[in-house]
Amino acid sequence: MPHRIHSVLIVDDDPIQCITLKIQLQTFGITEVRVAQSSKNGLEICEQQDFDLVFCDLSMPEEDGLTFLNALNQLGYEGKLCLLSGHDKSIIALAEMMCRQLGLGVISSQTKPISNTDLASVLNAVTIANPKPKVSNKVIEFLRSDLDVAFNSKRLVNFYQPQCRFTNETQSGNEVLIRWDHPQYGYLNPSAFLPIIDKEQWHVRLFFYVLEQALEDYRSGPLTGSISVNAALANFDDSNFAFQVLEYCERYNFEPANLIIEMTEMEVYKHNPTMFENFARLRLNDVELAIDDFGAGYSSLIKLADLPFTEMKIDRALITSCHRDKRKSAILSLVVSMAKQLDMRLVAEGVEDNETWTHLQSMGIDLCQGYFTGRPQPIEYKLMA
């Protein structure tokens, strides 16, 4: 394993299941394994000790696993979770979605009893070998002036997450993800400052800030292949948008064909003539266009066919556990077929383990993006590689 797992907690009311799983974990070299046979006992233990991984049974008397998971979130648990149950997979999937909405680090859901092969996959997924800068999800209210200072002092920094080909496992490019390197709170996700961007209508300012930084980093050497940059619909409302994009590419001697501009699925269909003009001009100059988070919004397939997108990024909600979920797998098969018919490249977002990678590879999806192939990292990490 890339990083040693020091401590594990098993929360399950079945003593035989607890003993069996504890022995299995010990065979993998994990010696610190604690057991709780009720939700209440599990919470008491978690109040006293931190764990790298918690196995939680969903069905327990008095307080079920769902109650435990909600309480665990209130405790601020930062480790990983594996859900266990003998119930239907659709029920387990609902619990998994609940955890993700809470922000809990659920990495897998397994039916009981868990096999050694599945357990090995869970343990390998707990940690990733790549260095991980700590990014905060704190909910903090900032002022317009705070973000203005961050822009001017270049405290907004690009993180780069690799995209890899399923066919030969080579890297094809990077998606750019913006973070706020706050002097007090550390790296902050966009959720901390996007409300200000929306309120002040700074979408154009943010886009070209990110784009220019990416082009500078690309010129410095460690980045190769394509660069994907997210854009809000507000960018396409400006009739000069495409001209400015091409001007930046020319200034940095960057090939426009290596630039991919992403829009979320829900924004795409709020179109207007200016947006169509920008789309057309960008495509005339070989800039690629991607529809992001496909499957998360409300789609009009006819409009999707009419718009000049070259890439479709499948939302992580469809990717997570797809190798164990027949419904998700069936939907993905339809998406793959549709993308091929439309001659669109497919990117799977949120791939976190080998099983998901293998399943998506067998389906004919083009590119992988997720923790399994690489976490988002600032350019300094790329320079050290």
Backbone hydrogen bonds, N-H to C=O, Kabsch-Sander energy under -0.5 kcal/mol:
donor,donor_aa,acceptor,acceptor_aa,energy
6,H,4,R,-0.6
8,V,32,E,-2.2
9,L,53,L,-2.2
10,I,34,R,-2.5
11,V,9,L,-0.5
11,V,55,F,-3.1
12,D,10,I,-0.6
12,D,36,A,-2.2
18,C,14,D,-2.1
19,I,15,P,-2.5
20,T,16,I,-2.7
21,L,17,Q,-2.5
22,K,18,C,-2.4
23,I,19,I,-2.4
24,Q,20,T,-2.2
25,L,21,L,-2.5
26,Q,22,K,-2.1
27,T,23,I,-1.7
28,F,24,Q,-0.7
28,F,25,L,-0.8
29,G,26,Q,-1.7
30,I,25,L,-2.0
31,T,29,G,-0.8
32,E,6,H,-0.6
33,V,31,T,-1.3
34,R,8,V,-2.7
36,A,10,I,-3.1
39,S,63,E,-0.5
42,G,38,S,-2.2
43,L,39,S,-2.1
44,E,40,K,-2.0
45,I,41,N,-2.1
46,C,42,G,-2.1
47,E,43,L,-1.7
48,Q,44,E,-0.7
48,Q,45,I,-0.9
49,Q,45,I,-1.6
52,D,7,S,-1.7
53,L,7,S,-1.3
54,V,80,K,-2.0
55,F,9,L,-3.1
56,C,54,V,-0.5
56,C,82,C,-2.4
57,D,11,V,-2.8
58,L,84,L,-2.1
60,M,58,L,-0.8
63,E,61,P,-2.0
64,D,62,E,-0.5
65,G,58,L,-2.3
66,L,58,L,-0.6
68,F,64,D,-1.7
69,L,65,G,-2.5
70,N,66,L,-2.1
71,A,67,T,-2.2
72,L,68,F,-2.6
73,N,69,L,-1.9
74,Q,70,N,-1.6
75,L,71,A,-1.4
76,G,73,N,-1.3
77,Y,72,L,-1.8
80,K,52,D,-2.3
81,L,105,G,-2.2
82,C,54,V,-2.5
83,L,108,S,-2.2
84,L,56,C,-3.1
85,S,110,Q,-1.6
91,I,88,D,-1.0
92,I,88,D,-1.6
93,A,89,K,-2.5
94,L,90,S,-1.4
95,A,91,I,-1.9
96,E,92,I,-2.3
97,M,93,A,-2.3
98,M,94,L,-2.2
99,C,95,A,-2.1
100,R,96,E,-2.1
101,Q,97,M,-2.2
102,L,98,M,-1.8
103,G,99,C,-1.0
104,L,99,C,-2.5
105,G,79,G,-0.6
106,V,104,L,-1.9
107,I,81,L,-2.8
108,S,81,L,-1.0
110,Q,83,L,-3.3
112,K,85,S,-1.3
119,L,115,S,-2.5
120,A,116,N,-2.4
121,S,117,T,-1.6
122,V,118,D,-2.2
123,L,119,L,-2.6
124,N,120,A,-2.2
125,A,121,S,-1.4
126,V,122,V,-0.7
126,V,123,L,-0.7
127,T,123,L,-0.6
136,S,187,Y,-4.2
140,I,138,K,-1.0
142,F,140,I,-0.6
147,L,143,L,-1.6
148,D,144,R,-2.2
149,V,145,S,-2.2
150,A,146,D,-1.8
151,F,147,L,-2.4
152,N,148,D,-2.3
153,S,149,V,-2.4
154,K,151,F,-1.1
155,R,150,A,-2.7
156,L,150,A,-0.9
157,V,155,R,-0.6
157,V,179,R,-2.8
159,F,177,L,-2.8
160,Y,377,Q,-3.2
161,Q,175,E,-2.3
163,Q,173,G,-2.6
164,C,368,C,-2.6
165,R,170,T,-3.2
166,F,366,D,-2.5
169,E,165,R,-1.5
172,S,163,Q,-3.2
173,G,163,Q,-1.3
174,N,226,S,-2.3
175,E,161,Q,-2.6
176,V,228,S,-3.1
177,L,159,F,-3.0
177,L,175,E,-0.5
179,R,157,V,-2.5
180,W,188,L,-2.2
181,D,155,R,-3.4
181,D,179,R,-0.7
182,H,180,W,-1.7
182,H,186,G,-2.3
186,G,182,H,-1.8
187,Y,134,K,-0.8
188,L,180,W,-2.3
189,N,136,S,-1.6
192,A,189,N,-2.1
193,F,190,P,-1.6
194,L,190,P,-2.8
196,I,193,F,-0.6
197,I,193,F,-1.8
198,D,194,L,-2.9
199,K,195,P,-2.3
200,E,196,I,-3.0
201,Q,197,I,-0.7
202,W,197,I,-2.3
206,L,202,W,-2.7
207,F,203,H,-2.6
208,F,204,V,-2.2
209,Y,205,R,-1.6
210,V,206,L,-2.7
211,L,207,F,-2.9
212,E,208,F,-2.3
213,Q,209,Y,-2.0
214,A,210,V,-2.4
215,L,211,L,-2.5
216,E,212,E,-2.3
217,D,213,Q,-2.5
218,Y,214,A,-2.6
219,R,215,L,-1.9
220,S,216,E,-1.2
221,G,217,D,-0.6
221,G,218,Y,-1.1
223,L,217,D,-0.5
226,S,172,S,-2.0
227,I,258,N,-2.6
228,S,174,N,-2.5
229,V,227,I,-0.5
229,V,260,I,-2.8
231,A,262,E,-2.9
235,N,232,A,-1.4
236,F,232,A,-0.7
236,F,233,L,-0.9
237,D,233,L,-0.6
237,D,234,A,-0.8
238,D,235,N,-1.1
239,S,237,D,-0.6
241,F,238,D,-2.0
244,Q,240,N,-2.6
245,V,241,F,-2.4
246,L,242,A,-2.3
247,E,243,F,-2.0
248,Y,244,Q,-2.3
249,C,245,V,-2.0
250,E,246,L,-2.2
251,R,247,E,-2.5
252,Y,248,Y,-2.0
253,N,250,E,-1.2
254,F,249,C,-3.3
258,N,255,E,-2.3
259,L,256,P,-2.0
260,I,227,I,-2.9
261,I,288,E,-2.5
262,E,229,V,-2.6
262,E,260,I,-0.5
263,M,290,A,-2.3
265,E,292,D,-1.5
268,V,264,T,-1.8
269,Y,265,E,-0.7
270,K,267,E,-2.1
271,H,269,Y,-1.1
276,F,272,N,-1.9
277,E,273,P,-2.2
278,N,274,T,-2.4
279,F,275,M,-2.9
280,A,276,F,-2.7
281,R,277,E,-2.5
282,L,278,N,-2.5
283,R,279,F,-2.4
284,L,280,A,-2.4
285,N,281,R,-1.0
286,D,283,R,-1.7
287,V,282,L,-2.4
288,E,259,L,-2.5
290,A,261,I,-2.8
291,I,311,E,-2.5
292,D,263,M,-4.0
292,D,290,A,-0.7
294,F,313,K,-3.1
296,A,293,D,-2.1
299,S,297,G,-0.6
301,L,299,S,-0.5
304,L,300,S,-2.2
305,A,301,L,-2.0
306,D,302,I,-1.5
307,L,303,K,-1.9
309,F,307,L,-1.3
310,T,289,L,-2.9
311,E,289,L,-1.7
312,M,345,R,-3.2
313,K,291,I,-2.9
314,I,312,M,-0.6
314,I,347,V,-3.0
315,D,294,F,-2.7
318,L,315,D,-1.6
319,I,315,D,-0.9
320,T,316,R,-2.8
322,C,319,I,-2.2
324,R,321,S,-1.9
325,D,321,S,-0.8
326,K,324,R,-0.6
329,S,325,D,-2.4
330,A,326,K,-2.2
331,I,327,R,-2.3
332,L,328,K,-2.7
333,S,329,S,-2.0
334,L,330,A,-1.6
335,V,331,I,-2.2
336,V,332,L,-2.9
337,S,333,S,-2.1
338,M,334,L,-2.5
339,A,335,V,-2.8
340,K,336,V,-2.1
341,Q,337,S,-2.0
342,L,338,M,-1.9
343,D,340,K,-0.9
344,M,339,A,-3.0
345,R,310,T,-2.7
347,V,312,M,-2.6
348,A,367,L,-2.8
349,E,314,I,-1.5
349,E,347,V,-0.6
350,G,369,Q,-1.0
351,V,369,Q,-1.6
352,E,350,G,-0.6
357,W,353,D,-2.1
358,T,354,N,-2.9
359,H,355,E,-2.2
360,L,356,T,-2.6
361,Q,357,W,-2.6
362,S,358,T,-2.0
363,M,359,H,-0.9
364,G,360,L,-0.6
364,G,361,Q,-1.1
365,I,360,L,-1.7
367,L,346,L,-2.6
368,C,164,C,-3.1
369,Q,348,A,-2.3
372,F,351,V,-2.5
373,T,370,G,-1.1
374,G,370,G,-1.4
377,Q,160,Y,-1.4
379,I,158,N,-0.6
381,Y,378,P,-1.3
382,K,378,P,-1.0
383,L,379,I,-2.2
384,M,380,E,-1.3
385,A,381,Y,-0.9
